[in-house]
Amino acid sequence: MTDTTLPKVASWRDYYEMCKPRVVMMMILTSLVGMFLAVPGMVPLPVLVWGNLGIALVAGAGAVVNHMIDHRIDTLMQRTLKRPIPQGKVSPTQALLFACAICLAGMVILLWLVNPLCAWLTLASFVGYAIVYTGWLKRATPQNIVIGGLSGAMPPLLGWTAVTGSVDPGGLLLVLIIFAWTPPHFWPLAIHRKRDYAKTDIPMLPVTHGDALTKLHILLYTILMLIVTLLPYLTGMSGLLYLASAVLLGAGFLSYSLRLLRSSDAQLPMQTFRFSIVYLIALFVALLVDHYL
């Protein structure tokens, strides 16, 4: 009998998927806003193009390393089972080589065509996410997403430093907003995927401490996030349009968090997660529009 089983062959789409393009695009949106908020007028075109390309390549490399390190637990989770490495389309070695190549390309672009500070901060963000968070912190504590969220919050500062060549309070404030947003953004997804995480060695908060405490954490971090999002107005960084947007969007997020605390609706965690993405995009767009009005 002839073996008709064909080997699985990777396509460019598999490598593209490992870069987590939707996550990277969201990061680049915040990087763009950081660039524009750093200057009163237009961002210089070379910095706009090369800065975001370099940041995107290094961020994509971090995502690929995440796929490589997590490929064994990805086979246990329904959400990640069809990723390229668990499916046998890409080997861990191939993923590592691809990550090194695009990370190197991104660093060369940032060092030569942008500025060294932006390049080294981008590399630090890569190390924080790919090595510290994915390789160690993710498996070390239920507060992994809180501590590790700093590396994911860096893109607006990277955009800011790409333009200015310096670390300034405005760029750091943008980082603080995303840092405060990350726990109430991610924990609803963790509640929704609790059974999957329970199969792995990852101590996600809903698995280690239960849904009720996780929902309380979501509410408390949402309140903290709302306070932080008022700071751009209070510090004179933005105006009334941003303030109104932050209050209205924050009220929506708070409503979801309160409903999540009180309800056992199985669909509500994912609804909250999806709203959190819309929330951050709308908040940063409001910052950008307010800046030029």
N, C-alpha and C positions, 0 to 999 in steps of 0.2 A: 504494500500500500504506500502511495506517495504522500509525503508530508506536505500538506497544502498551507501550513501556517507560515505566514510571511513575517519577516522581521519588521519591527516598528521603526520607521525612519523619521527623524526630526525634520521639520520644516522651519522656515524663518518665523512662522507664527508661534512655534513652541518657544523659541528664544525670546520673542517679543512678549509672550505671556509671562515668562519668568521675570521680566522687568517690571511687572505690575503696572502697566501703562496708565490705568485709571488713577491709581494712587499717585504716580509720578506727575500726571497732569494736574492733579489738585495741588501738589507741592509747588509746581511751576506757577500756578495761579498766585499762590501766596508769595512766591519769589518775585513775580512781576509787580505785585502790589508794593512789596518792600522796596523795589527799585524806584517806582514812581513816587512813593512817599518820601524818598530820600532827597528828592530834588524839587524845586519849585516849578520847573518847566518840563521839557521832554528829556527822557533818558537818552544818552548818546546811543545811536543805532548799533555800533559794534559791541558795546557792553550789553545791550538788550539781547542781541542775537547770540553772541558767543557766551555770555554769562549764563543764560538760561540753558543753552545746549550743554555746557560743561556740567552745570548742576544736575541736569536731567540724566546725563550719562553716569555720573557717580551715584546718584540716587537709584538708577536702574541696576547698577552693579550691586548695591546693597540688597536690593530685592532678590537678585539672583542668588546671592550668598544665603539669604534667608531660605529660599527654595532648597538649596543644597544641604544646609544644616538640618532642616526640618523634614527631609524627604522620608525618613522612616516613620515619623508620626503622621505625616501626610497620608500614608497608606491606611491609617486607622480612622481617618475622619472623612465623613461623606462630603464635606465642603471642599476638601483638598485632594481627594482620591484621584481625580482626573488631571492633576497637574502633570507636566511633561516628565519629571523624574520618576514619580510613582508609576506612571504608565510605561516606563522603559524606553521612552523616545529620546531622552537625553540622560547621559550618565552623570554622576556627581563630578567626575573629573572634567568632563566637557563643560559643565556648568561653571566650575571654578575657573577654567581657562577663559571662558567667555566673560565672566565677571571681572577678571584681572584686565582683560583687553579693553573693555569699555570704561573701566575705572581709570586706567592709565590714559586713555584718550581724553576723558573728561578732565583729568588733572593737567595734562599738557595744554589743553585749551585754556583752562583757568589761569595757569601760571604764565603763559606766554601772551595771551590775548586779553586777559582781564586784570587781575592783580594777585600777588602772593597771599595776602590775608584772606581773600575770598576762597582761594584754592585750599589753604590749610584748614580753614574752618569747615569747608565742605568735606575734606578728608576726615576731619575729626567727627563730623556727623555720620559719615560712613562707618567708621570704626565703632562709634557708639551704638548704631543700630545693628550692623551686621555681626560684630564680634561680641560687644559687651551685652547688648540686649538679647539678640537671638541665640548666641552661643552660651550665655551664662545666666543673665538676669531673668530671662523668661521662665527658666526652670527652678529659680532659686527662691522666689517669694510671690505670694498672691498680689503684692503691690507692684508687680513687674511693670504693668502698663503705666503706672504713675511715675515711677523712677525713670523707666526707659523712654517715656514720652518726650523727654527733652531733645533727643536726637531727631525725632520726627517733627519737632516744633521749629527747627532751625531754618528752613527755607526762606522765610521773609528776611531774616538777618543776613543770610547769604546774598540775597538780592540787594539788600541795603549796602552791604560792604562791597559788592561788585561795582557799585556806582561811586561810593564815597572813599573806599579804601580804609575805612575806620569802623570801629564798633561804637555806636551811639545809642543814647537812651531810647530813641524812637524805634530803632530796630529791635532792641531788647524787649520793649513793650509788646511788639508784635509776636515775639517768641513766647512771651508770658501768656498771651491770649490763647495760642494753640496748645501750650502746655496745660493750661487749665481746662481746655475743651476736650482733650484726649480721653481722660477717664470716663466722663459721661457719654462720650461718643462710642467707646469700645465696649464698655461693660454690658450694655443692652445686647450686643452681638454675642458676647460670652454667655449671657443667660440663654439666648436662643440656641446656642450650640453647646449647651452644658453637657449633654450626653456624649457628644463627640470628644470634648475635652476630658471627660472622666475616663476615657479609654487610654489617654496618654499620660505622660509623667509631668505635664504642665500644670502647676498649681493655680489655675484661674480662680478668682475670688468666688464665683458662684459654686464651684466644685468644693472648695475648701471651707467656705463659710456659709453657703446657702444663698438662695435667691433673695430672701428678706433683707439680709444685711447688705447684699450687693445693691439692692434697690435704694436702700437708705444712703449708701455711699454715692450713688448716682445723683440723688437729690442734693446732698451736701456739696458735692463737687459742681453741680449745676449752679447753685447759689454762689459759690466761690467764683465760677466762671463769669456769671452776670456782673459781679462786682468788678472783676478785672476788665471786662469789656467797656466799662464806663471810664476807665482811666485815660484813653485817648482824648476824650472830651475834657475831662477834669484837668489834664495837663496842657491843654491848648493845642494838642496835635491835630484835632479834628473839630468840626462844628456841629451845628444843630441837626443837620441832615443825618449825620452819622449817629448822633445821640438818639434821635427818634427811631432810627433803624435798629440800633442795639437794644433799645427798650422793647420794641415790638417783637423782634426776633427772640429776645431773651424771655419774654412772656410766653411765647409759643413753646420754647424749650422747657421752661419751668412747668408748663401745663402737662407736657408729656411726662416729665419726671414725677409729678404728683400722681398722675393717672397710673403710672407704672408702679408706684409704691402701694397704691390702694387696690389695684386690679390684678387678677390672675389670668387675664386674657392672653392666650398663647401667641397671638399675633402682635401684641403691643410692643414687645422688645424690638422686633425688626422694624416696626413703624417708627419707633424712637430713633433707632440707628440710622434709618434713611433720612429722617428729618434733620438729624445732627449734621449730615453731609450738606444738605441744602442750607442749613443755618450758617455754617462756616463760609461757604461760597458767597452767600448773600451778604454776610457781615463784611467780608473783605472787599466785595464789590462796592458796598456802601462807603467804606473807607476811601476807596479810590475815587469814586464820584465826588464825595465831599471835598477831597483834596483839591480838585480842580474847579470847584464852584466858588 
